[in-house]
Amino acid sequence: MRSFPKPRIVLSACLNLKPVRYNGQEVRDEFVLKLLPYCEVLEVCPEVAIGLGVPRDKVIVYKKGDSFGLSQPSTGLELTERMNAFSEEFIKSLPEVDGFLLKSKSPSCGVSNTKVYKDEKGEEFYSKGKGLFALKIIKSFELLPVEDEGRLKDAELRSNFLTRLFAIASLRQEFKNISRVSQLMDFHQRNKYLLMSYSQKKLKELGRLVAQAKAETLKETLQLYRKLFLQALVKKPSKGQHANTILHIFGHLSRHFNQKEKNHFLKLVEDYKSGKIERRTLIEFLRAYSYRFEKDYLTSQTYLYPYPEDLN
């Protein structure tokens, strides 16, 4: 079984049961609480950090020319510059991190469903959008997973977030200790099918980079590999991409099955693509038979073990 590094994650403090919300109440999200023991957590509450109290009057995001602003209608406070300045300083102060998990609907942290108004008094609704702090984070960390707990109610988004989070954490931790080309080759080999599921184009680029790697330029190669690896994971894989990867893995096992068994598995893949079964059913099949037929190459693949089982 794969051992997992602890991802370093920036977390909205209220999601860690800190009473910093506008109403002073805690937020209890079962998935977040289950995830936290597996992570190294860096907490943030931007609204408290810019001097707003607990409890506090409503703060809103509003359309401000070509961008967005932040205000507190009941007091007339204009908070845009204060929030932007804090966000920029916070970003500069961060160590290398693997992802962000922020509070949904929040005027500072919301990655989705934050109410945006047409005016600083909040008298006319404009659209659903993002919080000001979240906007800065997304712009500054475009290659890292940035989500809120509301979006992670969706099983596919949650799985994608966890897969990226633990893959990036492994990249960060393992690359600290890579001193030989063979170690880079091993890392790439273990992540082959994970990369295939996200981007076959990037997989080929990374494969060529590893094949051409030399000891004297290893540092530069690792830097480029890291950039390409993060780029590969940006776009969530489609069911078709997952199905293609699963079939490639099955190719290593298929000689052990008769034609009826092969046809049955191919039907299961089609059932997955049409939404009749979950991908996990296929993954468990591949895991089980990789062990049975002692396919060490497959049992070492991060695609089959992307994150700790308890988080499913």
C-alpha positions, 0 to 999 in steps of 0.5 A: 500500500502507498504511504502518503505525505501530509499535504500542506493546506491553507484552510479557512479558520472557521472550517477548523472549528474556530469561532471567527465567522460573522455570527461567532458560530463554528462551521462543522463539515464532516469531510473537512474534519475527516481530512484535517488529520492527514494534513499540515494546516495553515489557518487564515481568516481574512476578515478578522485579519483586517480588523473586523470583530466577531460577531460583525455586521454583514460584509459584501462583495460588490461590482467596482468598475472592471473589478470587485470591491468589499464593503460593510453597508451598515457602517459604510466601511470601504474594505477593498484596499484593506483586504487586497493588501492583506491578501498580497502580504499573506501570499508573500508570507506563505511557505510552499503549499499544496492547496487551499480549502476555503469557506463557501459563500464567504465575501472573502474566501468563497470560491463559489456562490458568493453573492455579488452586488451592483453597489457597495450598499448591497441594494441590488444583486448582481451575480454569484461569484467569488470572495476577494481573498479567494480571487487573489489566491486563485490568480496567484496559485493557478496551478494548485487546487483551490476549493471550498467545502460547498463545492466538495459535496460533489463526489467527483470534485472531491475526488479530483481535489484530493487526487491533486492535493496528495499528488502535489504533496508527493511532488513537493516532498519527494523532490527535496530528496531527488539527487539522481536521474533514476529517482526522477524516473521512479517518480515518473513511472509511479505517476504514469497512469495518473498523468495519463488520466489528466493529460496524455500530451503532458505525459508525453512531454514529461516522458521525453524530459525524463528520458533526456535527463542528465546528472549535470542538469538535474536541478533544471530538469526537476524545476521544469518537471515540476512545472509541467506536472502541475500544469498537467493536473489543472483540468479535471479528467473526463469520464472518457479520459478515466476510461482510457486510462483504466483500459490501459491498465487492464491491458497489463492484466487481460492475458489472464482472463478468458474472452467472456471475462474480458467482455464483462470488464469492457461492459463495466467500463461502458457502464461507468462511462454512461453513469451506471456504476462508479469509477471506484468499482473498476479501480477495485477490480484493477487493484485486486487482480494486480495483487493476485497476478503480482503486478508490482508495476501496477500496485505502485501506481498512484492512479490506483491509490491516489489518496488515503482510503478513509477519505473516500 
